[in-house]
Amino acid sequence: MSSYDYDLFVIGGGSGGVRAARVAASLGKRVAIAEEYRFGGTCVIRGCVPKKLFVYASQFHEAFEDAKGYGWTIGETRFDWPSLIAAKDKEIERLEGIYQTNVGKAGAEIFADRAVLEGPHEIRLVAEDRRVTADKILIATGGRPNRHPAMPGAEHCITSEEAFHLKELPKRIAVLGGGYIAVEFANIFHGLGVDTTLVYRGKEILQGFDDDLRHELHQAMDKKGLRVHCCDTFERVDMRSDGTLAATCKSGEIMVVDQVMLAIGRAANTENLGCEAAGVELDGRGAIKVDDYSRTSAENIYAIGDVTHRVQLTPVAIHEAMCLIDTIYRDRPTKPDYDTIATAVFSQPEIGAVGLTECLAAEIFDEIEVYRAAFRPMKNTLSGREGRMLMKLVVDAKSRRVLGAHVLGHDAGELAQILAVTVKAGLTKDAFDATMAVHPTAAEELVTMYTPSYRVKGGERV
């Protein structure tokens, strides 16, 4: 019998921490989990789930407009922000209850408390002022939005977390950032009728995604009236006497808005966690350093999810949790597999992507083939909407293996999930060509692009 109180103590009740606690407890281990706020973590409480609900809400105005082209007569429509907030809160509360109930049913002991490391095997529960011990400790405390403390007036701004709890919908908003969180929220607010401006210091939004999709999405946002200002940033934000905010840009422009949202990256939740006392080393950005098996510099302490700054996605944290359980409790040392992770940007239109971009593939492979189709989807014909779809397959010319698949358009995220299976499996373009199309669908373009749009060899199109 171990001399420790628990075999495993998990700090953090997000998706990764809960999965690890549940599975370890189901294996008969003595498990405890501490969560100081709400179970579900960033994804369920203040991230993916409420954001997707907001995305759905923001899409209805276009659906109402499109319906007319299909013979529907739509009467007066009105959006009520408090009703959306109330419905969202109810759903989040339901999901939170499921997370907490399931971990309890698995046999883990739950502490609604902040847990702090006191040593390699010791944890202090702050509110109870109680100390417990564990053979192994898992840190899964996640991350939070950066607040930009160096910018004068940052205290007047909101982040994605506050955006979910605004008492009223602003009439005008400026969003600072060019990553997926900034782009998604800019589209959400614009879709809900807010006068929206996105400001980004880079040359183009969504760095890291395929250049064609980045450019096309930017153009689509512009055409909808969502202003995108690249190569600029905010130098200060001042509160005016009437309660509005004046955001002064580096370019000299002053934007007067009701809210300024900062979406400029995320930071790991490691402050005052006791990492130093436990011998857990952090990197230069405050994230926990881990090896290939999620082990920290303290031999018995592990870390998964956003707190490690590896890949900040919920399914990745869950995958890391399962690999960790295999490693420490099933005698199957398993490294998380970060190759060909599919992702989606729930912009309007959406982006779905998996594998290498054209630019990156051209740097790695001697010659690539690019298959590209841009078209107006059938849904937009009778509605008169101008939005177009873009699909790309990036292929190694020598092996014919599909290296990357990229989609811009309706339900691109759903397509990315299926495309991820094909890219992960290492399928060739020949397999795509041999697959019968489902007609009429937009997705059939993925299996009917028989001839390369162009090739790239030695960094040049040929």
C-alpha positions in Angstrom: 0.0 0.0 0.0 1.4 3.4 -1.0 2.2 5.8 1.8 0.7 8.6 -0.3 -2.9 9.8 0.0 -3.5 9.4 -3.7 -1.9 7.6 -6.6 -2.7 10.5 -8.9 -3.6 14.1 -8.1 -4.9 16.2 -11.0 -4.8 20.0 -10.8 -7.3 21.4 -13.3 -10.8 20.3 -14.3 -10.6 20.9 -18.0 -11.0 18.4 -20.8 -7.4 17.0 -20.4 -7.5 16.8 -16.6 -10.9 15.3 -16.4 -10.1 12.6 -19.0 -6.9 11.6 -17.1 -8.7 11.5 -13.8 -11.7 9.5 -15.1 -9.6 6.9 -16.9 -7.1 6.5 -14.0 -9.9 6.1 -11.5 -11.5 3.5 -13.7 -8.3 1.5 -13.6 -8.6 1.3 -9.8 -6.2 4.1 -9.0 -6.8 6.4 -6.0 -7.4 9.7 -7.8 -8.3 13.2 -6.7 -8.9 16.3 -8.9 -9.0 19.9 -7.9 -10.7 22.7 -9.8 -10.9 26.2 -8.4 -13.5 27.6 -10.8 -15.8 25.4 -13.0 -15.4 22.0 -14.5 -15.0 21.9 -18.3 -12.0 24.3 -18.6 -11.5 26.8 -21.4 -13.3 24.8 -24.0 -16.6 24.2 -22.3 -16.8 27.3 -20.1 -15.2 30.1 -22.0 -13.9 28.8 -25.3 -14.9 26.4 -28.1 -18.4 25.6 -27.0 -19.9 29.0 -26.1 -18.0 30.4 -29.1 -19.6 27.9 -31.5 -23.0 28.8 -30.1 -22.3 32.4 -30.8 -21.2 31.5 -34.3 -24.5 29.8 -34.9 -26.4 32.8 -33.6 -24.4 35.2 -35.9 -25.2 33.2 -39.0 -29.0 33.6 -38.9 -29.1 37.1 -40.4 -27.6 35.7 -43.7 -29.9 32.7 -43.5 -32.9 35.0 -43.3 -31.7 37.0 -46.3 -31.0 33.8 -48.3 -34.4 32.3 -47.6 -36.1 35.0 -49.8 -34.4 33.6 -52.9 -35.9 30.2 -52.2 -39.5 31.5 -51.9 -39.7 32.2 -48.2 -41.3 35.4 -47.0 -39.5 36.5 -43.9 -41.1 39.0 -41.6 -39.4 41.5 -39.2 -36.5 39.9 -37.4 -34.9 41.1 -34.1 -32.0 39.9 -32.2 -32.0 39.8 -28.4 -28.5 39.6 -26.9 -29.7 38.8 -23.3 -31.7 35.8 -24.6 -28.6 34.4 -26.3 -26.5 34.9 -23.2 -29.2 33.2 -21.0 -29.5 30.2 -23.4 -25.7 29.9 -23.6 -25.3 30.0 -19.8 -27.9 27.2 -19.4 -26.2 25.0 -21.9 -22.8 25.6 -20.3 -24.2 24.8 -16.9 -25.6 21.5 -18.3 -22.2 20.5 -19.8 -20.3 21.5 -16.6 -22.6 19.2 -14.6 -21.9 16.3 -16.9 -18.1 16.8 -16.6 -18.2 16.9 -12.8 -20.7 14.0 -12.5 -18.7 11.7 -14.8 -15.5 12.2 -13.0 -17.2 11.5 -9.7 -18.9 8.4 -11.0 -15.5 7.1 -12.2 -14.4 7.2 -8.5 -12.2 10.2 -8.4 -12.5 12.5 -5.3 -13.4 16.1 -6.2 -12.1 19.2 -4.6 -13.7 22.5 -5.5 -10.6 24.4 -4.5 -7.3 25.9 -5.7 -4.5 23.4 -5.5 -0.9 24.6 -5.2 2.3 22.5 -5.3 4.2 22.4 -2.1 6.8 19.9 -3.1 7.4 17.0 -5.5 4.6 14.9 -3.9 2.7 17.5 -1.8 -0.3 19.6 -2.7 -1.9 22.3 -0.6 -5.7 22.9 -1.0 -5.8 26.7 -0.5 -9.4 27.3 0.8 -9.3 24.3 3.1 -5.7 25.0 4.1 -5.1 21.3 3.9 -2.1 19.4 2.6 -2.4 16.1 0.8 0.2 13.9 -0.9 0.3 11.9 -4.2 2.6 9.5 -5.9 2.1 11.3 -9.2 0.8 14.7 -10.0 -0.7 16.0 -13.2 -0.9 19.7 -14.0 -3.7 20.5 -16.4 -4.4 24.1 -15.5 -4.8 25.4 -19.1 -4.3 29.0 -20.2 -5.9 32.4 -20.4 -5.9 35.3 -22.8 -3.0 37.7 -22.8 -4.0 41.2 -21.5 -1.3 43.4 -23.0 -0.3 45.1 -19.8 2.3 47.2 -21.5 -0.4 49.1 -23.6 -1.8 52.2 -21.8 -5.5 51.6 -21.3 -5.5 47.9 -21.6 -7.6 47.8 -18.4 -10.5 49.2 -20.5 -10.4 46.3 -22.9 -12.1 42.9 -22.9 -10.8 39.5 -23.9 -12.6 36.5 -25.3 -13.5 35.6 -21.7 -15.5 38.8 -21.0 -17.1 38.7 -24.5 -19.2 35.8 -23.3 -20.7 37.8 -20.5 -21.2 41.3 -21.8 -24.4 42.8 -20.4 -25.3 44.4 -23.7 -24.2 44.0 -27.3 -21.9 46.9 -28.4 -22.8 49.0 -31.4 -19.2 49.3 -32.4 -16.2 47.1 -31.6 -12.5 47.0 -32.5 -10.8 43.6 -32.2 -7.0 43.5 -31.9 -5.3 40.4 -33.3 -5.1 38.2 -36.4 -5.3 34.7 -35.1 -8.3 32.4 -35.2 -9.8 33.8 -31.9 -9.7 37.4 -33.2 -11.0 36.4 -36.6 -13.9 34.3 -35.2 -15.0 36.9 -32.8 -14.8 39.7 -35.4 -17.1 37.6 -37.6 -19.4 36.8 -34.7 -19.9 40.5 -33.8 -20.3 41.5 -37.4 -22.9 38.8 -37.9 -24.9 40.1 -34.9 -25.0 43.6 -36.5 -22.1 45.2 -34.7 -20.0 47.7 -36.6 -16.7 45.7 -36.5 -13.1 46.5 -37.2 -10.2 44.0 -37.0 -6.7 45.4 -36.5 -3.7 43.1 -37.0 0.0 44.0 -36.9 0.9 41.3 -39.6 0.6 41.6 -43.3 -2.3 39.1 -43.5 -4.6 37.4 -41.0 -4.3 33.8 -39.8 -0.6 33.3 -40.0 0.2 29.6 -40.4 -2.8 28.8 -42.6 -2.6 28.4 -46.3 -1.9 31.8 -48.0 -4.7 31.4 -50.6 -7.3 30.8 -47.9 -6.0 33.6 -45.7 -6.3 36.0 -48.6 -9.7 34.8 -49.8 -11.2 35.0 -46.3 -9.8 38.5 -45.9 -11.5 39.6 -49.1 -14.8 37.9 -48.1 -14.8 39.8 -44.8 -14.1 43.1 -46.6 -17.0 42.5 -49.0 -19.4 41.9 -46.1 -18.4 45.3 -44.6 -16.2 43.9 -41.8 -13.1 46.2 -41.9 -9.7 44.5 -41.7 -6.7 46.7 -41.1 -3.4 44.9 -41.4 0.1 46.2 -40.7 -1.3 48.2 -37.7 -1.8 47.9 -34.0 -3.1 49.9 -31.0 -0.7 52.1 -29.1 -3.2 53.1 -26.4 -6.9 53.0 -25.5 -8.5 55.9 -23.7 -11.9 56.0 -21.9 -13.9 59.0 -23.0 -16.3 61.0 -20.8 -19.3 59.5 -22.5 -18.1 55.9 -21.7 -16.9 55.1 -25.2 -13.3 54.1 -26.0 -10.8 55.8 -28.3 -8.3 53.3 -29.6 -5.2 55.1 -31.1 -3.5 53.1 -33.8 0.2 53.1 -34.7 -0.9 54.5 -38.1 -2.3 57.5 -36.4 -6.0 56.6 -36.9 -8.2 56.9 -33.8 -11.2 54.5 -33.6 -14.0 55.5 -31.3 -15.9 52.3 -30.3 -18.0 50.9 -27.4 -15.7 48.0 -26.8 -12.1 47.0 -27.6 -11.3 43.3 -27.6 -7.8 42.0 -27.2 -7.2 38.6 -28.9 -3.4 38.6 -28.9 -2.4 35.1 -27.8 -2.7 33.2 -24.6 -0.6 32.6 -21.5 -0.2 29.4 -19.4 -1.8 29.3 -16.0 1.3 28.8 -13.9 1.4 31.9 -11.7 1.5 31.0 -8.0 1.1 27.4 -8.7 4.2 26.4 -6.7 6.2 25.1 -9.7 9.5 26.3 -8.3 8.9 24.5 -4.9 8.1 21.3 -6.7 11.1 21.6 -9.1 8.9 22.1 -12.2 10.8 24.1 -14.8 9.0 26.7 -17.0 10.0 28.1 -20.4 10.5 31.8 -21.2 6.8 32.3 -21.7 5.8 30.8 -18.4 4.6 27.4 -19.8 5.6 24.1 -18.3 8.5 22.3 -20.0 7.7 18.7 -20.7 9.4 15.8 -22.5 7.9 13.6 -25.2 5.9 11.7 -22.6 4.5 14.9 -20.9 6.9 14.5 -17.9 8.1 17.7 -16.3 11.6 18.3 -14.9 10.2 16.8 -11.6 10.2 13.0 -12.3 6.7 12.3 -10.8 5.0 15.4 -12.1 3.4 15.6 -15.5 1.7 18.3 -17.5 -0.7 18.3 -20.4 -2.9 20.7 -22.4 -2.5 24.4 -22.9 -0.3 24.9 -19.8 2.5 23.3 -21.9 2.1 25.5 -25.0 2.5 22.5 -27.3 -0.7 22.5 -29.4 -3.5 24.4 -27.8 -6.5 22.5 -28.9 -9.0 20.5 -26.7 -8.7 17.2 -28.6 -5.0 17.4 -28.3 -5.2 17.8 -24.5 -7.5 14.7 -24.4 -5.1 12.8 -26.6 -2.2 13.7 -24.3 -4.2 12.5 -21.3 -4.8 9.1 -22.9 -1.1 8.8 -23.8 -0.2 9.7 -20.3 -2.4 7.0 -18.8 -0.9 4.4 -21.2 2.6 5.5 -20.2 2.2 5.5 -16.4 -0.5 3.0 -15.7 -0.7 0.6 -18.7 3.0 -0.1 -19.2 2.7 1.2 -22.8 5.0 4.3 -23.0 3.2 6.4 -25.6 4.2 9.7 -27.2 1.4 12.1 -28.3 1.2 12.2 -32.1 1.1 15.8 -33.3 1.4 15.0 -37.0 -1.4 16.2 -39.3 -3.7 17.7 -36.7 -6.8 19.0 -38.4 -8.2 22.4 -37.4 -11.0 24.8 -38.2 -11.6 28.5 -38.1 -15.2 29.2 -37.5 -15.1 32.4 -39.5 -17.8 33.3 -42.1 -16.9 31.6 -44.4 -15.2 28.8 -42.4 -11.8 27.4 -42.9 -11.0 23.7 -42.5 -7.4 22.5 -42.9 -5.1 19.5 -42.3 -1.5 18.8 -43.2 1.0 21.0 -44.9 0.3 24.4 -46.5 1.5 24.9 -50.1 4.3 27.2 -48.9 5.6 24.7 -46.3 5.3 21.7 -48.6 7.3 23.6 -51.3 10.1 24.1 -48.8 10.2 20.4 -47.8 9.6 18.5 -51.0 11.5 18.8 -54.3 8.3 19.2 -56.4 4.6 19.5 -55.4 1.4 19.6 -57.3 -1.4 21.9 -56.3 -5.0 21.1 -57.2 -7.2 24.2 -56.7 -10.9 24.8 -57.3 -12.7 28.1 -56.7 -16.4 28.1 -57.3 -19.8 29.5 -56.3 -21.6 26.8 -54.3 -25.1 25.8 -55.4 -26.6 27.2 -52.2 -25.7 30.7 -53.2 -27.3 30.6 -56.7 -30.9 31.3 -55.9 -30.1 33.4 -52.9 -27.9 35.7 -55.0 -25.1 35.6 -52.4 -21.7 36.2 -53.9 -19.7 34.0 -51.5 -17.4 31.5 -53.1 -15.7 28.3 -51.9 -12.0 27.4 -52.3 -10.5 24.0 -52.1 -6.9 23.0 -52.4 -5.0 19.7 -52.3 -1.2 19.8 -51.9 0.4 16.7 -53.3 4.0 15.3 -53.4 4.7 15.0 -57.1 7.0 12.0 -56.6 4.9 9.8 -54.3 1.5 11.3 -55.1 0.8 11.4 -51.4 -1.7 14.1 -50.4 0.3 16.3 -48.0 -2.4 18.9 -47.2 -6.0 19.7 -47.7 -7.5 23.1 -47.3 -11.1 24.3 -47.6 -12.7 27.7 -47.4 -16.5 27.7 -47.3 -19.7 26.4 -45.7 -19.1 23.5 -43.3 -15.3 23.6 -44.0 -14.7 22.4 -40.5 -16.8 19.3 -41.0 -15.0 18.5 -44.2 -11.6 19.0 -42.4 -12.5 16.2 -40.0 -13.0 13.7 -42.8 -10.0 14.9 -44.8 -7.9 14.4 -41.7 -8.5 10.7 -41.9 -7.2 10.6 -45.5 -4.2 12.7 -44.9 -3.4 10.8 -41.7 -3.6 7.5 -43.6 -1.2 8.8 -46.2 -3.6 8.3 -49.1 -2.4 9.3 -52.6 -4.1 11.6 -55.0 -4.9 8.4 -57.0 -7.1 7.3 -54.2 -9.0 10.6 -54.4 -9.3 10.3 -58.2 -10.7 6.8 -57.9 -13.4 7.8 -55.4 -16.8 8.4 -56.9 -18.2 11.9 -56.3 -21.4 12.6 -54.4 -23.4 14.9 -56.6 -24.5 17.6 -56.2 -22.3 18.6 -53.3 -19.5 21.1 -52.8 -17.3 18.3 -51.5 -17.3 16.5 -54.8 -14.7 19.0 -56.0 -12.2 17.2 -53.8 -12.4 14.1 -55.9 -12.9 15.7 -59.3 -9.8 17.8 -59.5 -7.9 15.5 -61.9 -5.4 17.9 -63.3 -2.9 20.0 -61.3 -3.7 23.7 -61.3 0.1 24.2 -61.2 3.3 22.7 -59.9 5.9 24.2 -57.6 9.6 23.1 -58.1 12.5 24.7 -56.4 10.2 27.3 -54.8 8.9 28.4 -58.3 5.7 27.7 -60.0 6.2 25.6 -63.2 
